[in-house]
Amino acid sequence: MALWAEIDSNNVVLRVTVGNDNEPDGGYQWLLDNLGGTWIQTYETNAIRGTYAGIGYSYNATEDIFITPQPYPSWIRSGSFWNAPIPMPADDKMYSWNEDELSWEELVLPAG
């Protein structure tokens, strides 16, 4: 199954669609002829182009990868994904990122 991501002029993914496997090009020419736009093939296995494209992801042509949206300004990209500047504590507690403090805060759930 050929999967295609349409990107805009800023390389942001607008939509993802299925192509026609009965066509030698996986339906690429049909997409161009009928929908126009710029289409990049994406793969569910993540083996090619870093990760499967999603709406709002970006495409980096230099690295030939799709990149997930940056969750916070301080986070650092590694390949297709983003990491906090400080690793989350490795314990059994739940945490959320506090961008103002640039730190992880333990989530305290109400007693139930």
Residue pairs with C-beta under 8 A, 6 or more apart in sequence:
1 18
1 19
1 21
2 18
2 19
2 20
2 21
2 26
2 27
2 28
2 41
3 16
3 17
3 18
3 19
3 41
3 42
3 43
3 44
3 52
3 53
4 16
4 17
4 18
4 19
4 26
4 27
4 28
4 31
4 39
4 40
4 41
4 42
5 13
5 15
5 16
5 39
5 40
5 41
5 42
5 53
5 57
5 59
5 66
6 13
6 14
6 15
6 16
6 17
6 31
6 35
6 37
6 38
6 39
7 13
7 14
7 37
7 38
7 39
7 40
7 58
7 59
8 14
8 38
10 58
11 58
11 59
11 60
11 61
12 56
12 57
12 58
12 59
13 53
13 54
13 55
13 56
13 57
13 58
13 59
13 66
14 37
14 55
15 55
16 42
16 53
16 54
16 55
17 31
18 27
19 25
19 26
19 27
19 28
19 30
19 31
20 26
20 27
20 30
21 27
23 29
23 30
26 41
28 39
28 41
31 37
31 39
32 39
40 49
40 53
40 59
40 66
41 49
42 49
42 52
42 53
42 66
43 49
43 52
44 52
46 52
46 80
49 64
49 65
49 66
50 63
50 65
50 66
50 67
50 79
50 80
51 57
51 65
51 66
51 67
51 68
51 80
51 81
52 66
53 59
53 66
54 66
54 68
56 69
57 66
57 67
57 68
57 69
58 66
58 67
58 69
59 65
59 66
59 67
60 66
60 67
63 79
65 79
65 80
66 80
67 77
67 80
67 81
68 80
68 81
68 82
70 77
70 82
71 82
71 97
72 82
72 84
72 97
72 99
73 99
74 84
74 85
74 99
74 102
75 82
75 83
75 84
75 85
76 82
76 83
76 85
77 83
84 97
84 104
85 102
86 102
86 103
86 104
88 95
88 104
89 95
89 104
93 106
93 107
94 106
94 107
94 109
95 104
95 105
95 106
95 107
96 104
96 105
96 107
97 103
97 104
97 105
98 104
98 105
